[in-house]
Amino acid sequence: MQITVNLQEKKLIDLIRKTKYGELKILVQDSLPIRVEEMKKSIKL
């Protein structure tokens, strides 16, 4: 199976992969991610 992603979706995937720990709030408009807010970070000891 192969899917196509647009630029916003690619940026979102890259951001998620770079985020080691924490929470992200994703704002969606017209079925596309338009903004991501970093809610808080959690540091694992």
CHARMM-style PDB file with segment names, atoms N, HN, CA, C and O in Angstrom:
ATOM      1  N   MET     1       0.845  -1.177   0.000  1.00  0.00      PROA
ATOM      2  CA  MET     1       0.000   0.000   0.000  1.00  0.00      PROA
ATOM      3  C   MET     1       0.890   1.240   0.000  1.00  0.00      PROA
ATOM      4  O   MET     1       1.901   1.289   0.702  1.00  0.00      PROA
ATOM      5  N   GLN     2       0.514   2.220  -0.777  1.00  0.00      PROA
ATOM      6  HN  GLN     2      -0.306   2.180  -1.347  1.00  0.00      PROA
ATOM      7  CA  GLN     2       1.291   3.447  -0.880  1.00  0.00      PROA
ATOM      8  C   GLN     2       0.353   4.635  -0.736  1.00  0.00      PROA
ATOM      9  O   GLN     2      -0.710   4.674  -1.355  1.00  0.00      PROA
ATOM     10  N   ILE     3       0.752   5.608   0.085  1.00  0.00      PROA
ATOM     11  HN  ILE     3       1.616   5.576   0.588  1.00  0.00      PROA
ATOM     12  CA  ILE     3      -0.058   6.810   0.247  1.00  0.00      PROA
ATOM     13  C   ILE     3       0.777   8.032  -0.129  1.00  0.00      PROA
ATOM     14  O   ILE     3       2.007   7.999  -0.088  1.00  0.00      PROA
ATOM     15  N   THR     4       0.093   9.093  -0.491  1.00  0.00      PROA
ATOM     16  HN  THR     4      -0.906   9.119  -0.525  1.00  0.00      PROA
ATOM     17  CA  THR     4       0.743  10.349  -0.838  1.00  0.00      PROA
ATOM     18  C   THR     4       0.466  11.353   0.270  1.00  0.00      PROA
ATOM     19  O   THR     4      -0.673  11.492   0.716  1.00  0.00      PROA
ATOM     20  N   VAL     5       1.505  12.054   0.715  1.00  0.00      PROA
ATOM     21  HN  VAL     5       2.430  11.942   0.352  1.00  0.00      PROA
ATOM     22  CA  VAL     5       1.331  13.082   1.741  1.00  0.00      PROA
ATOM     23  C   VAL     5       1.734  14.432   1.163  1.00  0.00      PROA
ATOM     24  O   VAL     5       2.633  14.524   0.327  1.00  0.00      PROA
ATOM     25  N   ASN     6       1.051  15.478   1.625  1.00  0.00      PROA
ATOM     26  HN  ASN     6       0.321  15.403   2.305  1.00  0.00      PROA
ATOM     27  CA  ASN     6       1.402  16.820   1.165  1.00  0.00      PROA
ATOM     28  C   ASN     6       2.482  17.406   2.076  1.00  0.00      PROA
ATOM     29  O   ASN     6       2.931  16.745   3.013  1.00  0.00      PROA
ATOM     30  N   LEU     7       2.892  18.626   1.806  1.00  0.00      PROA
ATOM     31  HN  LEU     7       2.527  19.162   1.045  1.00  0.00      PROA
ATOM     32  CA  LEU     7       3.989  19.242   2.541  1.00  0.00      PROA
ATOM     33  C   LEU     7       3.680  19.388   4.030  1.00  0.00      PROA
ATOM     34  O   LEU     7       4.543  19.120   4.866  1.00  0.00      PROA
ATOM     35  N   GLN     8       2.442  19.816   4.378  1.00  0.00      PROA
ATOM     36  HN  GLN     8       1.741  20.034   3.699  1.00  0.00      PROA
ATOM     37  CA  GLN     8       2.088  19.977   5.789  1.00  0.00      PROA
ATOM     38  C   GLN     8       2.141  18.640   6.522  1.00  0.00      PROA
ATOM     39  O   GLN     8       2.619  18.571   7.654  1.00  0.00      PROA
ATOM     40  N   GLU     9       1.653  17.584   5.886  1.00  0.00      PROA
ATOM     41  HN  GLU     9       1.264  17.640   4.966  1.00  0.00      PROA
ATOM     42  CA  GLU     9       1.669  16.266   6.517  1.00  0.00      PROA
ATOM     43  C   GLU     9       3.100  15.760   6.694  1.00  0.00      PROA
ATOM     44  O   GLU     9       3.417  15.138   7.708  1.00  0.00      PROA
ATOM     45  N   LYS    10       3.953  16.020   5.728  1.00  0.00      PROA
ATOM     46  HN  LYS    10       3.696  16.525   4.904  1.00  0.00      PROA
ATOM     47  CA  LYS    10       5.359  15.612   5.842  1.00  0.00      PROA
ATOM     48  C   LYS    10       6.036  16.348   6.992  1.00  0.00      PROA
ATOM     49  O   LYS    10       6.787  15.749   7.762  1.00  0.00      PROA
ATOM     50  N   LYS    11       5.767  17.659   7.109  1.00  0.00      PROA
ATOM     51  HN  LYS    11       5.157  18.146   6.484  1.00  0.00      PROA
ATOM     52  CA  LYS    11       6.341  18.439   8.209  1.00  0.00      PROA
ATOM     53  C   LYS    11       5.854  17.917   9.558  1.00  0.00      PROA
ATOM     54  O   LYS    11       6.621  17.860  10.519  1.00  0.00      PROA
ATOM     55  N   LEU    12       4.574  17.536   9.629  1.00  0.00      PROA
ATOM     56  HN  LEU    12       3.951  17.583   8.848  1.00  0.00      PROA
ATOM     57  CA  LEU    12       4.016  16.998  10.863  1.00  0.00      PROA
ATOM     58  C   LEU    12       4.701  15.688  11.240  1.00  0.00      PROA
ATOM     59  O   LEU    12       5.070  15.494  12.398  1.00  0.00      PROA
ATOM     60  N   ILE    13       4.872  14.801  10.287  1.00  0.00      PROA
ATOM     61  HN  ILE    13       4.573  14.959   9.346  1.00  0.00      PROA
ATOM     62  CA  ILE    13       5.542  13.523  10.549  1.00  0.00      PROA
ATOM     63  C   ILE    13       6.977  13.761  11.013  1.00  0.00      PROA
ATOM     64  O   ILE    13       7.434  13.116  11.956  1.00  0.00      PROA
ATOM     65  N   ASP    14       7.688  14.676  10.363  1.00  0.00      PROA
ATOM     66  HN  ASP    14       7.316  15.200   9.597  1.00  0.00      PROA
ATOM     67  CA  ASP    14       9.062  14.996  10.762  1.00  0.00      PROA
ATOM     68  C   ASP    14       9.106  15.545  12.184  1.00  0.00      PROA
ATOM     69  O   ASP    14       9.979  15.168  12.966  1.00  0.00      PROA
ATOM     70  N   LEU    15       8.170  16.435  12.525  1.00  0.00      PROA
ATOM     71  HN  LEU    15       7.461  16.741  11.890  1.00  0.00      PROA
ATOM     72  CA  LEU    15       8.121  17.013  13.865  1.00  0.00      PROA
ATOM     73  C   LEU    15       7.856  15.938  14.913  1.00  0.00      PROA
ATOM     74  O   LEU    15       8.492  15.936  15.967  1.00  0.00      PROA
ATOM     75  N   ILE    16       6.933  15.033  14.639  1.00  0.00      PROA
ATOM     76  HN  ILE    16       6.417  15.035  13.783  1.00  0.00      PROA
ATOM     77  CA  ILE    16       6.630  13.953  15.579  1.00  0.00      PROA
ATOM     78  C   ILE    16       7.854  13.070  15.787  1.00  0.00      PROA
ATOM     79  O   ILE    16       8.143  12.671  16.915  1.00  0.00      PROA
ATOM     80  N   ARG    17       8.562  12.767  14.733  1.00  0.00      PROA
ATOM     81  HN  ARG    17       8.328  13.091  13.817  1.00  0.00      PROA
ATOM     82  CA  ARG    17       9.761  11.922  14.843  1.00  0.00      PROA
ATOM     83  C   ARG    17      10.873  12.607  15.624  1.00  0.00      PROA
ATOM     84  O   ARG    17      11.661  11.930  16.285  1.00  0.00      PROA
ATOM     85  N   LYS    18      10.955  13.941  15.565  1.00  0.00      PROA
ATOM     86  HN  LYS    18      10.315  14.490  15.028  1.00  0.00      PROA
ATOM     87  CA  LYS    18      11.988  14.683  16.289  1.00  0.00      PROA
ATOM     88  C   LYS    18      11.627  14.895  17.755  1.00  0.00      PROA
ATOM     89  O   LYS    18      12.505  15.179  18.570  1.00  0.00      PROA
ATOM     90  N   THR    19      10.348  14.762  18.101  1.00  0.00      PROA
ATOM     91  HN  THR    19       9.635  14.532  17.438  1.00  0.00      PROA
ATOM     92  CA  THR    19       9.896  14.975  19.469  1.00  0.00      PROA
ATOM     93  C   THR    19      10.150  13.707  20.271  1.00  0.00      PROA
ATOM     94  O   THR    19       9.510  12.681  20.041  1.00  0.00      PROA
ATOM     95  N   LYS    20      11.089  13.781  21.220  1.00  0.00      PROA
ATOM     96  HN  LYS    20      11.608  14.615  21.407  1.00  0.00      PROA
ATOM     97  CA  LYS    20      11.438  12.593  22.000  1.00  0.00      PROA
ATOM     98  C   LYS    20      10.389  12.311  23.070  1.00  0.00      PROA
ATOM     99  O   LYS    20       9.966  11.168  23.240  1.00  0.00      PROA
ATOM    100  N   TYR    21       9.969  13.349  23.791  1.00  0.00      PROA
ATOM    101  HN  TYR    21      10.312  14.278  23.652  1.00  0.00      PROA
ATOM    102  CA  TYR    21       8.958  13.213  24.829  1.00  0.00      PROA
ATOM    103  C   TYR    21       8.098  14.462  24.829  1.00  0.00      PROA
ATOM    104  O   TYR    21       8.564  15.538  24.457  1.00  0.00      PROA
ATOM    105  N   GLY    22       6.843  14.327  25.244  1.00  0.00      PROA
ATOM    106  HN  GLY    22       6.464  13.453  25.547  1.00  0.00      PROA
ATOM    107  CA  GLY    22       5.985  15.487  25.384  1.00  0.00      PROA
ATOM    108  C   GLY    22       4.626  15.275  24.749  1.00  0.00      PROA
ATOM    109  O   GLY    22       4.271  14.168  24.342  1.00  0.00      PROA
ATOM    110  N   GLU    23       3.883  16.351  24.675  1.00  0.00      PROA
ATOM    111  HN  GLU    23       4.171  17.250  25.005  1.00  0.00      PROA
ATOM    112  CA  GLU    23       2.539  16.321  24.096  1.00  0.00      PROA
ATOM    113  C   GLU    23       2.458  17.349  22.979  1.00  0.00      PROA
ATOM    114  O   GLU    23       3.007  18.446  23.086  1.00  0.00      PROA
ATOM    115  N   LEU    24       1.772  16.983  21.916  1.00  0.00      PROA
ATOM    116  HN  LEU    24       1.326  16.092  21.829  1.00  0.00      PROA
ATOM    117  CA  LEU    24       1.548  17.895  20.803  1.00  0.00      PROA
ATOM    118  C   LEU    24       0.048  18.023  20.569  1.00  0.00      PROA
ATOM    119  O   LEU    24      -0.680  17.030  20.596  1.00  0.00      PROA
ATOM    120  N   LYS    25      -0.403  19.237  20.342  1.00  0.00      PROA
ATOM    121  HN  LYS    25       0.188  20.043  20.320  1.00  0.00      PROA
ATOM    122  CA  LYS    25      -1.794  19.495  19.980  1.00  0.00      PROA
ATOM    123  C   LYS    25      -1.793  19.863  18.504  1.00  0.00      PROA
ATOM    124  O   LYS    25      -1.133  20.821  18.102  1.00  0.00      PROA
ATOM    125  N   ILE    26      -2.527  19.109  17.698  1.00  0.00      PROA
ATOM    126  HN  ILE    26      -3.063  18.331  18.025  1.00  0.00      PROA
ATOM    127  CA  ILE    26      -2.542  19.303  16.248  1.00  0.00      PROA
ATOM    128  C   ILE    26      -3.859  19.950  15.848  1.00  0.00      PROA
ATOM    129  O   ILE    26      -4.928  19.399  16.112  1.00  0.00      PROA
ATOM    130  N   LEU    27      -3.787  21.113  15.213  1.00  0.00      PROA
ATOM    131  HN  LEU    27      -2.919  21.560  14.999  1.00  0.00      PROA
ATOM    132  CA  LEU    27      -4.983  21.794  14.730  1.00  0.00      PROA
ATOM    133  C   LEU    27      -5.184  21.436  13.267  1.00  0.00      PROA
ATOM    134  O   LEU    27      -4.268  21.561  12.453  1.00  0.00      PROA
ATOM    135  N   VAL    28      -6.395  20.990  12.941  1.00  0.00      PROA
ATOM    136  HN  VAL    28      -7.139  20.889  13.602  1.00  0.00      PROA
ATOM    137  CA  VAL    28      -6.716  20.503  11.601  1.00  0.00      PROA
ATOM    138  C   VAL    28      -7.796  21.392  10.997  1.00  0.00      PROA
ATOM    139  O   VAL    28      -8.762  21.756  11.668  1.00  0.00      PROA
ATOM    140  N   GLN    29      -7.623  21.739   9.719  1.00  0.00      PROA
ATOM    141  HN  GLN    29      -6.838  21.443   9.174  1.00  0.00      PROA
ATOM    142  CA  GLN    29      -8.618  22.523   8.989  1.00  0.00      PROA
ATOM    143  C   GLN    29      -8.719  21.946   7.585  1.00  0.00      PROA
ATOM    144  O   GLN    29      -7.703  21.763   6.914  1.00  0.00      PROA
ATOM    145  N   ASP    30      -9.916  21.664   7.144  1.00  0.00      PROA
ATOM    146  HN  ASP    30     -10.742  21.813   7.689  1.00  0.00      PROA
ATOM    147  CA  ASP    30     -10.154  21.057   5.827  1.00  0.00      PROA
ATOM    148  C   ASP    30      -9.356  19.769   5.651  1.00  0.00      PROA
ATOM    149  O   ASP    30      -8.789  19.516   4.588  1.00  0.00      PROA
ATOM    150  N   SER    31      -9.321  18.967   6.701  1.00  0.00      PROA
ATOM    151  HN  SER    31      -9.781  19.173   7.565  1.00  0.00      PROA
ATOM    152  CA  SER    31      -8.633  17.664   6.715  1.00  0.00      PROA
ATOM    153  C   SER    31      -7.118  17.759   6.604  1.00  0.00      PROA
ATOM    154  O   SER    31      -6.461  16.758   6.317  1.00  0.00      PROA
ATOM    155  N   LEU    32      -6.546  18.946   6.826  1.00  0.00      PROA
ATOM    156  HN  LEU    32      -7.080  19.759   7.059  1.00  0.00      PROA
ATOM    157  CA  LEU    32      -5.099  19.127   6.758  1.00  0.00      PROA
ATOM    158  C   LEU    32      -4.580  19.697   8.073  1.00  0.00      PROA
ATOM    159  O   LEU    32      -5.232  20.553   8.670  1.00  0.00      PROA
ATOM    160  N   PRO    33      -3.419  19.237   8.532  1.00  0.00      PROA
ATOM    161  CA  PRO    33      -2.830  19.842   9.729  1.00  0.00      PROA
ATOM    162  C   PRO    33      -2.350  21.252   9.403  1.00  0.00      PROA
ATOM    163  O   PRO    33      -1.578  21.449   8.464  1.00  0.00      PROA
ATOM    164  N   ILE    34      -2.812  22.238  10.187  1.00  0.00      PROA
ATOM    165  HN  ILE    34      -3.438  22.078  10.950  1.00  0.00      PROA
ATOM    166  CA  ILE    34      -2.411  23.618   9.903  1.00  0.00      PROA
ATOM    167  C   ILE    34      -1.462  24.174  10.961  1.00  0.00      PROA
ATOM    168  O   ILE    34      -0.679  25.082  10.683  1.00  0.00      PROA
ATOM    169  N   ARG    35      -1.533  23.623  12.182  1.00  0.00      PROA
ATOM    170  HN  ARG    35      -2.169  22.885  12.407  1.00  0.00      PROA
ATOM    171  CA  ARG    35      -0.665  24.132  13.239  1.00  0.00      PROA
ATOM    172  C   ARG    35      -0.493  23.068  14.309  1.00  0.00      PROA
ATOM    173  O   ARG    35      -1.400  22.281  14.583  1.00  0.00      PROA
ATOM    174  N   VAL    36       0.690  23.062  14.908  1.00  0.00      PROA
ATOM    175  HN  VAL    36       1.427  23.701  14.686  1.00  0.00      PROA
ATOM    176  CA  VAL    36       0.978  22.155  16.014  1.00  0.00      PROA
ATOM    177  C   VAL    36       1.404  23.005  17.199  1.00  0.00      PROA
ATOM    178  O   VAL    36       2.247  23.892  17.067  1.00  0.00      PROA
ATOM    179  N   GLU    37       0.816  22.731  18.358  1.00  0.00      PROA
ATOM    180  HN  GLU    37       0.131  22.011  18.465  1.00  0.00      PROA
ATOM    181  CA  GLU    37       1.205  23.423  19.581  1.00  0.00      PROA
ATOM    182  C   GLU    37       1.840  22.399  20.508  1.00  0.00      PROA
ATOM    183  O   GLU    37       1.287  21.325  20.743  1.00  0.00      PROA
ATOM    184  N   GLU    38       3.013  22.752  21.031  1.00  0.00      PROA
ATOM    185  HN  GLU    38       3.462  23.624  20.840  1.00  0.00      PROA
ATOM    186  CA  GLU    38       3.682  21.880  21.985  1.00  0.00      PROA
ATOM    187  C   GLU    38       3.071  22.165  23.349  1.00  0.00      PROA
ATOM    188  O   GLU    38       3.242  23.258  23.888  1.00  0.00      PROA
ATOM    189  N   MET    39       2.364  21.195  23.909  1.00  0.00      PROA
ATOM    190  HN  MET    39       2.225  20.307  23.471  1.00  0.00      PROA
ATOM    191  CA  MET    39       1.621  21.410  25.142  1.00  0.00      PROA
ATOM    192  C   MET    39       2.536  21.412  26.366  1.00  0.00      PROA
ATOM    193  O   MET    39       2.462  22.319  27.195  1.00  0.00      PROA
ATOM    194  N   LYS    40       3.386  20.410  26.479  1.00  0.00      PROA
ATOM    195  HN  LYS    40       3.445  19.673  25.805  1.00  0.00      PROA
ATOM    196  CA  LYS    40       4.328  20.340  27.595  1.00  0.00      PROA
ATOM    197  C   LYS    40       5.369  19.292  27.275  1.00  0.00      PROA
ATOM    198  O   LYS    40       5.165  18.425  26.426  1.00  0.00      PROA
ATOM    199  N   LYS    41       6.471  19.386  27.959  1.00  0.00      PROA
ATOM    200  HN  LYS    41       6.637  20.090  28.649  1.00  0.00      PROA
ATOM    201  CA  LYS    41       7.526  18.403  27.773  1.00  0.00      PROA
ATOM    202  C   LYS    41       7.684  17.590  29.047  1.00  0.00      PROA
ATOM    203  O   LYS    41       7.497  18.088  30.157  1.00  0.00      PROA
ATOM    204  N   SER    42       8.024  16.363  28.860  1.00  0.00      PROA
ATOM    205  HN  SER    42       8.177  15.958  27.958  1.00  0.00      PROA
ATOM    206  CA  SER    42       8.290  15.472  29.972  1.00  0.00      PROA
ATOM    207  C   SER    42       9.687  14.911  29.763  1.00  0.00      PROA
ATOM    208  O   SER    42       9.994  14.380  28.696  1.00  0.00      PROA
ATOM    209  N   ILE    43      10.519  15.026  30.764  1.00  0.00      PROA
ATOM    210  HN  ILE    43      10.269  15.458  31.631  1.00  0.00      PROA
ATOM    211  CA  ILE    43      11.891  14.538  30.643  1.00  0.00      PROA
ATOM    212  C   ILE    43      12.018  13.257  31.444  1.00  0.00      PROA
ATOM    213  O   ILE    43      11.800  13.244  32.655  1.00  0.00      PROA
ATOM    214  N   LYS    44      12.372  12.187  30.761  1.00  0.00      PROA
ATOM    215  HN  LYS    44      12.550  12.198  29.777  1.00  0.00      PROA
ATOM    216  CA  LYS    44      12.505  10.883  31.396  1.00  0.00      PROA
ATOM    217  C   LYS    44      13.862  10.801  32.077  1.00  0.00      PROA
ATOM    218  O   LYS    44      14.889  11.050  31.446  1.00  0.00      PROA
ATOM    219  N   LEU    45      13.875  10.454  33.356  1.00  0.00      PROA
ATOM    220  HN  LEU    45      13.041  10.252  33.869  1.00  0.00      PROA
ATOM    221  CA  LEU    45      15.131  10.354  34.111  1.00  0.00      PROA
ATOM    222  C   LEU    45      15.615   8.928  34.208  1.00  0.00      PROA
ATOM    223  OT1 LEU    45      16.658   8.670  34.809  1.00  0.00      PROA
TER     224      LEU     45
END
